[in-house]
Amino acid sequence: MTMEQSVGSHKRHSTESASPALKTSPLYRFEKSFPYFREPGEIGTFSLDADRQFHNDKRQLKSYFPPKDPGHCRFDLKHGYEIMIHKDESVKEYLHTLLQWIMESRDRFVVKKTPSKGSCSSGMTEDAVKTKSSDDLKFQSLSTDFVCWRGLLTKLLCVPYEKRDGLMLAVIKFRGTYYMCEFETESKKLEKQQTTPRQEQMCAWGFKFEQYVVADKSSERPDTSKPVNTNEGFCTIVRSRLESHSLVFGAEVDCEDPWRKQGNKYVELKTSRLIDTQRQHENFCRFKLIKWWAQSFLVGIPVVICGFRDDNGVVHCLQNYPVKEMPALTKDSIRQPWKPNVCFNFLKDFLDFVKSNITEDNERCAHVFRWGPGKDMTYERRDNDEEFNFLPQWFVSWDAWDKPV
């Protein structure tokens, strides 16, 4: 290590030591009743096409098309891998497409007049209640506490039970809203560098599985002959509230069940290895179901459909997992099961911690949070650090800010 590296490392360490840390253990800290979490409500959608271009519509929403006999099928997930079109992972998207949707959907965030208790003219509830003044006539903020992707919230919910993967994220407070963005940890970067060709192919199996069971329209059938293109995607934008914290977050959705009569029609698709032993079943419940539950519960998705495959990448059967039944399934299968109230109480504490410790409104100041299993969560302030300043200038200087609504 050079003298310059040593000094820089010391400065970072000193900054982190001077900042308060968020306790992530022991678990009994979060053994309280389930906090208030408002039912997620969709406020918009957008699509990303084969060239990763943004469209403020539902053109990429697929329909679920189950096989005739879900209990006996044969889907070869290796088929077509050599012609698969991969998204350019070197391009850092951060929150860009989510912010682009926000800019094209300003009306979802405008408060046109002082609302009565529990409602307002824009369709927003208590999230956007403001004191009536001349400033209310201008579009000055999103009237939302937190904006991020669902994936980050999913990982935060799982922190109390995570034993392997660390987490790093940056938070920027801009016009009263906390924008949160996940970043790769050093261990994750190293893991990706050491990925084998076999592991790369296995990572693609989930995308191929989707192609076997979704169609462009409910009137069509799946087409597995065309190349899988991971540039494509469909996203829902959800608004919710966790206790005092209003949330707007985006989530990529696999498909919808067009035959579902009412409620949320979205479906989450997963693959997993065939379960042969009790130990494998316990690991499935302990490590996979918690992530599936958190991911789906956040946006109100009612069911996860899993394709169980062998080691050669062939899916032999499909099984439905109702999201609301996942905690009970885990409780009946393993000792010391994960608990939804623990997950959400930790997330609430994290959001409380962010609000309490980040008070300066400054789009050029990122607060970087780091956490590893068995450790407390620390953070450091990074001013004008291009590595973590993820808010694009085109959003910061959006011409709608401070203009009449």
LOKOL-710182 format. One record per residue (C-alpha): residue number from 1; residue in three letters; x, y, z. Coordinates in steps of 0.25 Angstrom, whole numbers. Layout:
BEGIN
<site i="NUM" aa="Ala" c1="X" c2="Y" c3="Z"/>
...
% end
This chain:
BEGIN
<site i="1" aa="Met" c1="0" c2="0" c3="0"/>
<site i="2" aa="Thr" c1="5" c2="14" c3="-4"/>
<site i="3" aa="Met" c1="6" c2="25" c3="6"/>
<site i="4" aa="Glu" c1="-5" c2="32" c3="-2"/>
<site i="5" aa="Gln" c1="-14" c2="20" c3="-1"/>
<site i="6" aa="Ser" c1="-11" c2="18" c3="14"/>
<site i="7" aa="Val" c1="-15" c2="33" c3="17"/>
<site i="8" aa="Gly" c1="-28" c2="31" c3="9"/>
<site i="9" aa="Ser" c1="-32" c2="18" c3="16"/>
<site i="10" aa="His" c1="-29" c2="25" c3="29"/>
<site i="11" aa="Lys" c1="-38" c2="37" c3="26"/>
<site i="12" aa="Arg" c1="-49" c2="28" c3="22"/>
<site i="13" aa="His" c1="-48" c2="20" c3="34"/>
<site i="14" aa="Ser" c1="-48" c2="32" c3="43"/>
<site i="15" aa="Thr" c1="-60" c2="37" c3="36"/>
<site i="16" aa="Glu" c1="-68" c2="24" c3="38"/>
<site i="17" aa="Ser" c1="-63" c2="24" c3="53"/>
<site i="18" aa="Ala" c1="-68" c2="38" c3="55"/>
<site i="19" aa="Ser" c1="-82" c2="34" c3="50"/>
<site i="20" aa="Pro" c1="-93" c2="27" c3="58"/>
<site i="21" aa="Ala" c1="-95" c2="12" c3="54"/>
<site i="22" aa="Leu" c1="-108" c2="5" c3="52"/>
<site i="23" aa="Lys" c1="-109" c2="-7" c3="61"/>
<site i="24" aa="Thr" c1="-114" c2="-19" c3="53"/>
<site i="25" aa="Ser" c1="-113" c2="-29" c3="64"/>
<site i="26" aa="Pro" c1="-118" c2="-36" c3="73"/>
<site i="27" aa="Leu" c1="-131" c2="-40" c3="66"/>
<site i="28" aa="Tyr" c1="-139" c2="-38" c3="79"/>
<site i="29" aa="Arg" c1="-137" c2="-23" c3="76"/>
<site i="30" aa="Phe" c1="-147" c2="-25" c3="65"/>
<site i="31" aa="Glu" c1="-157" c2="-35" c3="71"/>
<site i="32" aa="Lys" c1="-168" c2="-25" c3="72"/>
<site i="33" aa="Ser" c1="-182" c2="-25" c3="66"/>
<site i="34" aa="Phe" c1="-182" c2="-23" c3="50"/>
<site i="35" aa="Pro" c1="-181" c2="-8" c3="47"/>
<site i="36" aa="Tyr" c1="-192" c2="-1" c3="39"/>
<site i="37" aa="Phe" c1="-189" c2="-4" c3="24"/>
<site i="38" aa="Arg" c1="-200" c2="2" c3="15"/>
<site i="39" aa="Glu" c1="-204" c2="-7" c3="4"/>
<site i="40" aa="Pro" c1="-195" c2="-4" c3="-8"/>
<site i="41" aa="Gly" c1="-202" c2="3" c3="-19"/>
<site i="42" aa="Glu" c1="-198" c2="4" c3="-34"/>
<site i="43" aa="Ile" c1="-196" c2="18" c3="-39"/>
<site i="44" aa="Gly" c1="-190" c2="15" c3="-52"/>
<site i="45" aa="Thr" c1="-182" c2="6" c3="-62"/>
<site i="46" aa="Phe" c1="-172" c2="6" c3="-72"/>
<site i="47" aa="Ser" c1="-165" c2="-3" c3="-82"/>
<site i="48" aa="Leu" c1="-151" c2="-5" c3="-87"/>
<site i="49" aa="Asp" c1="-150" c2="-10" c3="-101"/>
<site i="50" aa="Ala" c1="-140" c2="-19" c3="-108"/>
<site i="51" aa="Asp" c1="-130" c2="-8" c3="-109"/>
<site i="52" aa="Arg" c1="-132" c2="-4" c3="-95"/>
<site i="53" aa="Gln" c1="-140" c2="9" c3="-99"/>
<site i="54" aa="Phe" c1="-150" c2="15" c3="-89"/>
<site i="55" aa="His" c1="-165" c2="15" c3="-93"/>
<site i="56" aa="Asn" c1="-175" c2="20" c3="-83"/>
<site i="57" aa="Asp" c1="-185" c2="9" c3="-86"/>
<site i="58" aa="Lys" c1="-188" c2="-6" c3="-84"/>
<site i="59" aa="Arg" c1="-183" c2="-11" c3="-97"/>
<site i="60" aa="Gln" c1="-173" c2="-21" c3="-90"/>
<site i="61" aa="Leu" c1="-184" c2="-27" c3="-81"/>
<site i="62" aa="Lys" c1="-184" c2="-42" c3="-83"/>
<site i="63" aa="Ser" c1="-196" c2="-52" c3="-80"/>
<site i="64" aa="Tyr" c1="-194" c2="-64" c3="-72"/>
<site i="65" aa="Phe" c1="-196" c2="-77" c3="-80"/>
<site i="66" aa="Pro" c1="-195" c2="-89" c3="-72"/>
<site i="67" aa="Pro" c1="-192" c2="-103" c3="-78"/>
<site i="68" aa="Lys" c1="-203" c2="-113" c3="-79"/>
<site i="69" aa="Asp" c1="-198" c2="-122" c3="-68"/>
<site i="70" aa="Pro" c1="-189" c2="-113" c3="-58"/>
<site i="71" aa="Gly" c1="-186" c2="-125" c3="-50"/>
<site i="72" aa="His" c1="-179" c2="-132" c3="-62"/>
<site i="73" aa="Cys" c1="-172" c2="-124" c3="-72"/>
<site i="74" aa="Arg" c1="-158" c2="-123" c3="-79"/>
<site i="75" aa="Phe" c1="-152" c2="-109" c3="-81"/>
<site i="76" aa="Asp" c1="-138" c2="-109" c3="-86"/>
<site i="77" aa="Leu" c1="-132" c2="-96" c3="-80"/>
<site i="78" aa="Lys" c1="-119" c2="-98" c3="-88"/>
<site i="79" aa="His" c1="-126" c2="-97" c3="-101"/>
<site i="80" aa="Gly" c1="-123" c2="-84" c3="-109"/>
<site i="81" aa="Tyr" c1="-112" c2="-80" c3="-99"/>
<site i="82" aa="Glu" c1="-102" c2="-77" c3="-110"/>
<site i="83" aa="Ile" c1="-111" c2="-67" c3="-117"/>
<site i="84" aa="Met" c1="-116" c2="-60" c3="-104"/>
<site i="85" aa="Ile" c1="-114" c2="-45" c3="-105"/>
<site i="86" aa="His" c1="-108" c2="-40" c3="-92"/>
<site i="87" aa="Lys" c1="-111" c2="-26" c3="-86"/>
<site i="88" aa="Asp" c1="-98" c2="-18" c3="-85"/>
<site i="89" aa="Glu" c1="-95" c2="-19" c3="-70"/>
<site i="90" aa="Ser" c1="-83" c2="-9" c3="-71"/>
<site i="91" aa="Val" c1="-94" c2="2" c3="-73"/>
<site i="92" aa="Lys" c1="-98" c2="7" c3="-59"/>
<site i="93" aa="Glu" c1="-113" c2="11" c3="-59"/>
<site i="94" aa="Tyr" c1="-114" c2="15" c3="-45"/>
<site i="95" aa="Leu" c1="-128" c2="21" c3="-43"/>
<site i="96" aa="His" c1="-128" c2="26" c3="-57"/>
<site i="97" aa="Thr" c1="-141" c2="19" c3="-63"/>
<site i="98" aa="Leu" c1="-148" c2="21" c3="-51"/>
<site i="99" aa="Leu" c1="-145" c2="36" c3="-51"/>
<site i="100" aa="Gln" c1="-149" c2="37" c3="-65"/>
<site i="101" aa="Trp" c1="-162" c2="31" c3="-62"/>
<site i="102" aa="Ile" c1="-164" c2="42" c3="-51"/>
<site i="103" aa="Met" c1="-161" c2="53" c3="-61"/>
<site i="104" aa="Glu" c1="-171" c2="48" c3="-70"/>
<site i="105" aa="Ser" c1="-182" c2="46" c3="-59"/>
<site i="106" aa="Arg" c1="-181" c2="59" c3="-51"/>
<site i="107" aa="Asp" c1="-196" c2="59" c3="-49"/>
<site i="108" aa="Arg" c1="-194" c2="47" c3="-40"/>
<site i="109" aa="Phe" c1="-186" c2="56" c3="-30"/>
<site i="110" aa="Val" c1="-193" c2="69" c3="-31"/>
<site i="111" aa="Val" c1="-202" c2="74" c3="-19"/>
<site i="112" aa="Lys" c1="-212" c2="83" c3="-25"/>
<site i="113" aa="Lys" c1="-218" c2="88" c3="-13"/>
<site i="114" aa="Thr" c1="-218" c2="86" c3="2"/>
<site i="115" aa="Pro" c1="-224" c2="72" c3="4"/>
<site i="116" aa="Ser" c1="-235" c2="68" c3="14"/>
<site i="117" aa="Lys" c1="-230" c2="58" c3="24"/>
<site i="118" aa="Gly" c1="-227" c2="45" c3="17"/>
<site i="119" aa="Ser" c1="-228" c2="50" c3="3"/>
<site i="120" aa="Cys" c1="-224" c2="60" c3="-7"/>
<site i="121" aa="Ser" c1="-227" c2="64" c3="-21"/>
<site i="122" aa="Ser" c1="-216" c2="57" c3="-28"/>
<site i="123" aa="Gly" c1="-220" c2="44" c3="-22"/>
<site i="124" aa="Met" c1="-209" c2="44" c3="-12"/>
<site i="125" aa="Thr" c1="-212" c2="41" c3="3"/>
<site i="126" aa="Glu" c1="-205" c2="46" c3="15"/>
<site i="127" aa="Asp" c1="-192" c2="45" c3="8"/>
<site i="128" aa="Ala" c1="-193" c2="59" c3="2"/>
<site i="129" aa="Val" c1="-201" c2="67" c3="12"/>
<site i="130" aa="Lys" c1="-195" c2="81" c3="13"/>
<site i="131" aa="Thr" c1="-198" c2="94" c3="19"/>
<site i="132" aa="Lys" c1="-205" c2="103" c3="10"/>
<site i="133" aa="Ser" c1="-196" c2="115" c3="5"/>
<site i="134" aa="Ser" c1="-191" c2="122" c3="-8"/>
<site i="135" aa="Asp" c1="-180" c2="112" c3="-9"/>
<site i="136" aa="Asp" c1="-191" c2="101" c3="-11"/>
<site i="137" aa="Leu" c1="-194" c2="107" c3="-25"/>
<site i="138" aa="Lys" c1="-180" c2="102" c3="-30"/>
<site i="139" aa="Phe" c1="-175" c2="88" c3="-32"/>
<site i="140" aa="Gln" c1="-163" c2="88" c3="-22"/>
<site i="141" aa="Ser" c1="-162" c2="74" c3="-18"/>
<site i="142" aa="Leu" c1="-168" c2="60" c3="-20"/>
<site i="143" aa="Ser" c1="-175" c2="60" c3="-7"/>
<site i="144" aa="Thr" c1="-169" c2="47" c3="-4"/>
<site i="145" aa="Asp" c1="-159" c2="42" c3="7"/>
<site i="146" aa="Phe" c1="-152" c2="31" c3="-1"/>
<site i="147" aa="Val" c1="-149" c2="27" c3="-15"/>
<site i="148" aa="Cys" c1="-142" c2="15" c3="-19"/>
<site i="149" aa="Trp" c1="-143" c2="1" c3="-26"/>
<site i="150" aa="Arg" c1="-150" c2="-11" c3="-20"/>
<site i="151" aa="Gly" c1="-137" c2="-19" c3="-20"/>
<site i="152" aa="Leu" c1="-131" c2="-10" c3="-10"/>
<site i="153" aa="Leu" c1="-143" c2="-11" c3="0"/>
<site i="154" aa="Thr" c1="-143" c2="-26" c3="-2"/>
<site i="155" aa="Lys" c1="-128" c2="-27" c3="2"/>
<site i="156" aa="Leu" c1="-131" c2="-18" c3="14"/>
<site i="157" aa="Leu" c1="-143" c2="-26" c3="19"/>
<site i="158" aa="Cys" c1="-134" c2="-38" c3="19"/>
<site i="159" aa="Val" c1="-122" c2="-32" c3="26"/>
<site i="160" aa="Pro" c1="-126" c2="-38" c3="40"/>
<site i="161" aa="Tyr" c1="-125" c2="-52" c3="34"/>
<site i="162" aa="Glu" c1="-114" c2="-50" c3="24"/>
<site i="163" aa="Lys" c1="-102" c2="-59" c3="27"/>
<site i="164" aa="Arg" c1="-94" c2="-58" c3="14"/>
<site i="165" aa="Asp" c1="-95" c2="-45" c3="5"/>
<site i="166" aa="Gly" c1="-92" c2="-31" c3="10"/>
<site i="167" aa="Leu" c1="-98" c2="-18" c3="5"/>
<site i="168" aa="Met" c1="-94" c2="-5" c3="1"/>
<site i="169" aa="Leu" c1="-103" c2="7" c3="-3"/>
<site i="170" aa="Ala" c1="-103" c2="22" c3="-5"/>
<site i="171" aa="Val" c1="-113" c2="32" c3="0"/>
<site i="172" aa="Ile" c1="-115" c2="46" c3="-6"/>
<site i="173" aa="Lys" c1="-125" c2="56" c3="0"/>
<site i="174" aa="Phe" c1="-130" c2="65" c3="-11"/>
<site i="175" aa="Arg" c1="-142" c2="74" c3="-10"/>
<site i="176" aa="Gly" c1="-147" c2="67" c3="3"/>
<site i="177" aa="Thr" c1="-146" c2="53" c3="-3"/>
<site i="178" aa="Tyr" c1="-136" c2="42" c3="0"/>
<site i="179" aa="Tyr" c1="-132" c2="35" c3="-12"/>
<site i="180" aa="Met" c1="-125" c2="22" c3="-9"/>
<site i="181" aa="Cys" c1="-117" c2="14" c3="-19"/>
<site i="182" aa="Glu" c1="-110" c2="1" c3="-17"/>
<site i="183" aa="Phe" c1="-95" c2="-1" c3="-21"/>
<site i="184" aa="Glu" c1="-87" c2="-14" c3="-23"/>
<site i="185" aa="Thr" c1="-78" c2="-18" c3="-11"/>
<site i="186" aa="Glu" c1="-64" c2="-21" c3="-13"/>
<site i="187" aa="Ser" c1="-66" c2="-36" c3="-10"/>
<site i="188" aa="Lys" c1="-78" c2="-36" c3="-21"/>
<site i="189" aa="Lys" c1="-68" c2="-30" c3="-31"/>
<site i="190" aa="Leu" c1="-58" c2="-40" c3="-28"/>
<site i="191" aa="Glu" c1="-69" c2="-51" c3="-29"/>
<site i="192" aa="Lys" c1="-73" c2="-46" c3="-43"/>
<site i="193" aa="Gln" c1="-59" c2="-46" c3="-48"/>
<site i="194" aa="Gln" c1="-57" c2="-60" c3="-43"/>
<site i="195" aa="Thr" c1="-70" c2="-65" c3="-50"/>
<site i="196" aa="Thr" c1="-68" c2="-78" c3="-58"/>
<site i="197" aa="Pro" c1="-74" c2="-81" c3="-72"/>
<site i="198" aa="Arg" c1="-83" c2="-91" c3="-65"/>
<site i="199" aa="Gln" c1="-88" c2="-81" c3="-55"/>
<site i="200" aa="Glu" c1="-91" c2="-71" c3="-65"/>
<site i="201" aa="Gln" c1="-99" c2="-80" c3="-73"/>
<site i="202" aa="Met" c1="-107" c2="-84" c3="-60"/>
<site i="203" aa="Cys" c1="-110" c2="-69" c3="-57"/>
<site i="204" aa="Ala" c1="-117" c2="-69" c3="-71"/>
<site i="205" aa="Trp" c1="-126" c2="-81" c3="-68"/>
<site i="206" aa="Gly" c1="-136" c2="-72" c3="-61"/>
<site i="207" aa="Phe" c1="-138" c2="-63" c3="-73"/>
<site i="208" aa="Lys" c1="-140" c2="-76" c3="-82"/>
<site i="209" aa="Phe" c1="-150" c2="-81" c3="-72"/>
<site i="210" aa="Glu" c1="-158" c2="-69" c3="-74"/>
<site i="211" aa="Gln" c1="-158" c2="-71" c3="-89"/>
<site i="212" aa="Tyr" c1="-165" c2="-84" c3="-87"/>
<site i="213" aa="Val" c1="-176" c2="-79" c3="-79"/>
<site i="214" aa="Val" c1="-180" c2="-65" c3="-84"/>
<site i="215" aa="Ala" c1="-185" c2="-60" c3="-97"/>
<site i="216" aa="Asp" c1="-186" c2="-46" c3="-102"/>
<site i="217" aa="Lys" c1="-201" c2="-46" c3="-102"/>
<site i="218" aa="Ser" c1="-211" c2="-55" c3="-95"/>
<site i="219" aa="Ser" c1="-216" c2="-60" c3="-108"/>
<site i="220" aa="Glu" c1="-203" c2="-65" c3="-112"/>
<site i="221" aa="Arg" c1="-193" c2="-76" c3="-108"/>
<site i="222" aa="Pro" c1="-179" c2="-75" c3="-103"/>
<site i="223" aa="Asp" c1="-168" c2="-75" c3="-114"/>
<site i="224" aa="Thr" c1="-155" c2="-81" c3="-110"/>
<site i="225" aa="Ser" c1="-149" c2="-80" c3="-123"/>
<site i="226" aa="Lys" c1="-145" c2="-66" c3="-123"/>
<site i="227" aa="Pro" c1="-133" c2="-61" c3="-115"/>
<site i="228" aa="Val" c1="-135" c2="-57" c3="-100"/>
<site i="229" aa="Asn" c1="-132" c2="-42" c3="-99"/>
<site i="230" aa="Thr" c1="-129" c2="-38" c3="-85"/>
<site i="231" aa="Asn" c1="-130" c2="-23" c3="-89"/>
<site i="232" aa="Glu" c1="-145" c2="-24" c3="-89"/>
<site i="233" aa="Gly" c1="-153" c2="-22" c3="-77"/>
<site i="234" aa="Phe" c1="-166" c2="-17" c3="-71"/>
<site i="235" aa="Cys" c1="-166" c2="-9" c3="-58"/>
<site i="236" aa="Thr" c1="-177" c2="-5" c3="-49"/>
<site i="237" aa="Ile" c1="-176" c2="8" c3="-40"/>
<site i="238" aa="Val" c1="-182" c2="6" c3="-26"/>
<site i="239" aa="Arg" c1="-186" c2="16" c3="-15"/>
<site i="240" aa="Ser" c1="-187" c2="11" c3="0"/>
<site i="241" aa="Arg" c1="-184" c2="15" c3="14"/>
<site i="242" aa="Leu" c1="-176" c2="9" c3="25"/>
<site i="243" aa="Glu" c1="-181" c2="16" c3="38"/>
<site i="244" aa="Ser" c1="-177" c2="30" c3="36"/>
<site i="245" aa="His" c1="-169" c2="28" c3="23"/>
<site i="246" aa="Ser" c1="-175" c2="30" c3="10"/>
<site i="247" aa="Leu" c1="-169" c2="21" c3="-1"/>
<site i="248" aa="Val" c1="-168" c2="21" c3="-16"/>
<site i="249" aa="Phe" c1="-161" c2="10" c3="-23"/>
<site i="250" aa="Gly" c1="-160" c2="3" c3="-36"/>
<site i="251" aa="Ala" c1="-160" c2="-12" c3="-38"/>
<site i="252" aa="Glu" c1="-157" c2="-21" c3="-50"/>
<site i="253" aa="Val" c1="-169" c2="-31" c3="-52"/>
<site i="254" aa="Asp" c1="-168" c2="-44" c3="-60"/>
<site i="255" aa="Cys" c1="-183" c2="-45" c3="-65"/>
<site i="256" aa="Glu" c1="-197" c2="-44" c3="-61"/>
<site i="257" aa="Asp" c1="-208" c2="-55" c3="-60"/>
<site i="258" aa="Pro" c1="-219" c2="-50" c3="-70"/>
<site i="259" aa="Trp" c1="-229" c2="-60" c3="-64"/>
<site i="260" aa="Arg" c1="-228" c2="-55" c3="-50"/>
<site i="261" aa="Lys" c1="-241" c2="-49" c3="-47"/>
<site i="262" aa="Gln" c1="-238" c2="-38" c3="-37"/>
<site i="263" aa="Gly" c1="-226" c2="-32" c3="-29"/>
<site i="264" aa="Asn" c1="-212" c2="-31" c3="-33"/>
<site i="265" aa="Lys" c1="-210" c2="-40" c3="-45"/>
<site i="266" aa="Tyr" c1="-195" c2="-39" c3="-46"/>
<site i="267" aa="Val" c1="-187" c2="-52" c3="-45"/>
<site i="268" aa="Glu" c1="-173" c2="-55" c3="-40"/>
<site i="269" aa="Leu" c1="-165" c2="-66" c3="-47"/>
<site i="270" aa="Lys" c1="-153" c2="-73" c3="-41"/>
<site i="271" aa="Thr" c1="-145" c2="-86" c3="-43"/>
<site i="272" aa="Ser" c1="-139" c2="-95" c3="-33"/>
<site i="273" aa="Arg" c1="-132" c2="-108" c3="-32"/>
<site i="274" aa="Leu" c1="-141" c2="-120" c3="-30"/>
<site i="275" aa="Ile" c1="-142" c2="-123" c3="-15"/>
<site i="276" aa="Asp" c1="-137" c2="-137" c3="-12"/>
<site i="277" aa="Thr" c1="-134" c2="-137" c3="3"/>
<site i="278" aa="Gln" c1="-140" c2="-131" c3="16"/>
<site i="279" aa="Arg" c1="-127" c2="-122" c3="18"/>
<site i="280" aa="Gln" c1="-129" c2="-116" c3="4"/>
<site i="281" aa="His" c1="-144" c2="-113" c3="7"/>
<site i="282" aa="Glu" c1="-139" c2="-106" c3="20"/>
<site i="283" aa="Asn" c1="-129" c2="-98" c3="12"/>
<site i="284" aa="Phe" c1="-140" c2="-95" c3="2"/>
<site i="285" aa="Cys" c1="-149" c2="-89" c3="13"/>
<site i="286" aa="Arg" c1="-138" c2="-82" c3="20"/>
<site i="287" aa="Phe" c1="-130" c2="-75" c3="9"/>
<site i="288" aa="Lys" c1="-139" c2="-75" c3="-3"/>
<site i="289" aa="Leu" c1="-153" c2="-73" c3="2"/>
<site i="290" aa="Ile" c1="-150" c2="-60" c3="10"/>
<site i="291" aa="Lys" c1="-145" c2="-53" c3="-2"/>
<site i="292" aa="Trp" c1="-156" c2="-58" c3="-10"/>
<site i="293" aa="Trp" c1="-166" c2="-53" c3="0"/>
<site i="294" aa="Ala" c1="-159" c2="-40" c3="3"/>
<site i="295" aa="Gln" c1="-158" c2="-37" c3="-12"/>
<site i="296" aa="Ser" c1="-173" c2="-40" c3="-15"/>
<site i="297" aa="Phe" c1="-179" c2="-35" c3="-2"/>
<site i="298" aa="Leu" c1="-174" c2="-21" c3="-5"/>
<site i="299" aa="Val" c1="-182" c2="-19" c3="-18"/>
<site i="300" aa="Gly" c1="-194" c2="-28" c3="-14"/>
<site i="301" aa="Ile" c1="-191" c2="-39" c3="-23"/>
<site i="302" aa="Pro" c1="-199" c2="-51" c3="-19"/>
<site i="303" aa="Val" c1="-192" c2="-63" c3="-24"/>
<site i="304" aa="Val" c1="-178" c2="-68" c3="-28"/>
<site i="305" aa="Ile" c1="-177" c2="-79" c3="-38"/>
<site i="306" aa="Cys" c1="-165" c2="-88" c3="-37"/>
<site i="307" aa="Gly" c1="-159" c2="-97" c3="-48"/>
<site i="308" aa="Phe" c1="-151" c2="-108" c3="-41"/>
<site i="309" aa="Arg" c1="-139" c2="-112" c3="-50"/>
<site i="310" aa="Asp" c1="-129" c2="-123" c3="-50"/>
<site i="311" aa="Asp" c1="-114" c2="-120" c3="-50"/>
<site i="312" aa="Asn" c1="-114" c2="-121" c3="-65"/>
<site i="313" aa="Gly" c1="-123" c2="-109" c3="-66"/>
<site i="314" aa="Val" c1="-136" c2="-116" c3="-69"/>
<site i="315" aa="Val" c1="-149" c2="-112" c3="-62"/>
<site i="316" aa="His" c1="-158" c2="-124" c3="-59"/>
<site i="317" aa="Cys" c1="-169" c2="-118" c3="-51"/>
<site i="318" aa="Leu" c1="-175" c2="-105" c3="-47"/>
<site i="319" aa="Gln" c1="-181" c2="-101" c3="-33"/>
<site i="320" aa="Asn" c1="-189" c2="-89" c3="-28"/>
<site i="321" aa="Tyr" c1="-185" c2="-82" c3="-15"/>
<site i="322" aa="Pro" c1="-195" c2="-73" c3="-10"/>
<site i="323" aa="Val" c1="-187" c2="-61" c3="-4"/>
<site i="324" aa="Lys" c1="-196" c2="-60" c3="9"/>
<site i="325" aa="Glu" c1="-194" c2="-75" c3="12"/>
<site i="326" aa="Met" c1="-178" c2="-74" c3="11"/>
<site i="327" aa="Pro" c1="-176" c2="-70" c3="26"/>
<site i="328" aa="Ala" c1="-185" c2="-81" c3="31"/>
<site i="329" aa="Leu" c1="-178" c2="-91" c3="22"/>
<site i="330" aa="Thr" c1="-164" c2="-87" c3="27"/>
<site i="331" aa="Lys" c1="-169" c2="-87" c3="42"/>
<site i="332" aa="Asp" c1="-174" c2="-102" c3="40"/>
<site i="333" aa="Ser" c1="-161" c2="-106" c3="33"/>
<site i="334" aa="Ile" c1="-149" c2="-100" c3="41"/>
<site i="335" aa="Arg" c1="-144" c2="-97" c3="54"/>
<site i="336" aa="Gln" c1="-142" c2="-82" c3="57"/>
<site i="337" aa="Pro" c1="-150" c2="-78" c3="45"/>
<site i="338" aa="Trp" c1="-150" c2="-64" c3="39"/>
<site i="339" aa="Lys" c1="-161" c2="-54" c3="43"/>
<site i="340" aa="Pro" c1="-168" c2="-44" c3="35"/>
<site i="341" aa="Asn" c1="-169" c2="-34" c3="46"/>
<site i="342" aa="Val" c1="-154" c2="-35" c3="49"/>
<site i="343" aa="Cys" c1="-151" c2="-31" c3="34"/>
<site i="344" aa="Phe" c1="-160" c2="-19" c3="34"/>
<site i="345" aa="Asn" c1="-156" c2="-14" c3="48"/>
<site i="346" aa="Phe" c1="-142" c2="-14" c3="43"/>
<site i="347" aa="Leu" c1="-146" c2="-7" c3="30"/>
<site i="348" aa="Lys" c1="-153" c2="4" c3="38"/>
<site i="349" aa="Asp" c1="-141" c2="6" c3="48"/>
<site i="350" aa="Phe" c1="-132" c2="8" c3="36"/>
<site i="351" aa="Leu" c1="-142" c2="18" c3="30"/>
<site i="352" aa="Asp" c1="-142" c2="25" c3="43"/>
<site i="353" aa="Phe" c1="-127" c2="25" c3="44"/>
<site i="354" aa="Val" c1="-126" c2="31" c3="30"/>
<site i="355" aa="Lys" c1="-135" c2="42" c3="34"/>
<site i="356" aa="Ser" c1="-129" c2="45" c3="47"/>
<site i="357" aa="Asn" c1="-115" c2="46" c3="42"/>
<site i="358" aa="Ile" c1="-116" c2="52" c3="28"/>
<site i="359" aa="Thr" c1="-122" c2="65" c3="29"/>
<site i="360" aa="Glu" c1="-115" c2="73" c3="19"/>
<site i="361" aa="Asp" c1="-122" c2="75" c3="5"/>
<site i="362" aa="Asn" c1="-110" c2="74" c3="-5"/>
<site i="363" aa="Glu" c1="-110" c2="67" c3="-18"/>
<site i="364" aa="Arg" c1="-95" c2="67" c3="-18"/>
<site i="365" aa="Cys" c1="-94" c2="60" c3="-5"/>
<site i="366" aa="Ala" c1="-95" c2="44" c3="-4"/>
<site i="367" aa="His" c1="-96" c2="37" c3="9"/>
<site i="368" aa="Val" c1="-90" c2="23" c3="7"/>
<site i="369" aa="Phe" c1="-95" c2="12" c3="16"/>
<site i="370" aa="Arg" c1="-88" c2="-1" c3="17"/>
<site i="371" aa="Trp" c1="-92" c2="-14" c3="24"/>
<site i="372" aa="Gly" c1="-87" c2="-28" c3="26"/>
<site i="373" aa="Pro" c1="-92" c2="-40" c3="33"/>
<site i="374" aa="Gly" c1="-90" c2="-40" c3="48"/>
<site i="375" aa="Lys" c1="-87" c2="-25" c3="47"/>
<site i="376" aa="Asp" c1="-94" c2="-12" c3="50"/>
<site i="377" aa="Met" c1="-97" c2="-3" c3="38"/>
<site i="378" aa="Thr" c1="-88" c2="9" c3="37"/>
<site i="379" aa="Tyr" c1="-88" c2="21" c3="27"/>
<site i="380" aa="Glu" c1="-79" c2="32" c3="23"/>
<site i="381" aa="Arg" c1="-81" c2="45" c3="16"/>
<site i="382" aa="Arg" c1="-75" c2="47" c3="2"/>
<site i="383" aa="Asp" c1="-76" c2="61" c3="-4"/>
<site i="384" aa="Asn" c1="-74" c2="63" c3="-19"/>
<site i="385" aa="Asp" c1="-70" c2="48" c3="-21"/>
<site i="386" aa="Glu" c1="-73" c2="44" c3="-35"/>
<site i="387" aa="Glu" c1="-73" c2="29" c3="-31"/>
<site i="388" aa="Phe" c1="-86" c2="31" c3="-23"/>
<site i="389" aa="Asn" c1="-93" c2="44" c3="-28"/>
<site i="390" aa="Phe" c1="-103" c2="35" c3="-35"/>
<site i="391" aa="Leu" c1="-114" c2="46" c3="-38"/>
<site i="392" aa="Pro" c1="-112" c2="51" c3="-52"/>
<site i="393" aa="Gln" c1="-111" c2="66" c3="-55"/>
<site i="394" aa="Trp" c1="-123" c2="65" c3="-65"/>
<site i="395" aa="Phe" c1="-132" c2="61" c3="-53"/>
<site i="396" aa="Val" c1="-125" c2="71" c3="-43"/>
<site i="397" aa="Ser" c1="-127" c2="83" c3="-53"/>
<site i="398" aa="Trp" c1="-141" c2="78" c3="-58"/>
<site i="399" aa="Asp" c1="-148" c2="90" c3="-63"/>
<site i="400" aa="Ala" c1="-161" c2="86" c3="-56"/>
<site i="401" aa="Trp" c1="-155" c2="89" c3="-42"/>
<site i="402" aa="Asp" c1="-160" c2="102" c3="-36"/>
<site i="403" aa="Lys" c1="-170" c2="104" c3="-48"/>
<site i="404" aa="Pro" c1="-185" c2="107" c3="-46"/>
<site i="405" aa="Val" c1="-193" c2="94" c3="-45"/>
% end
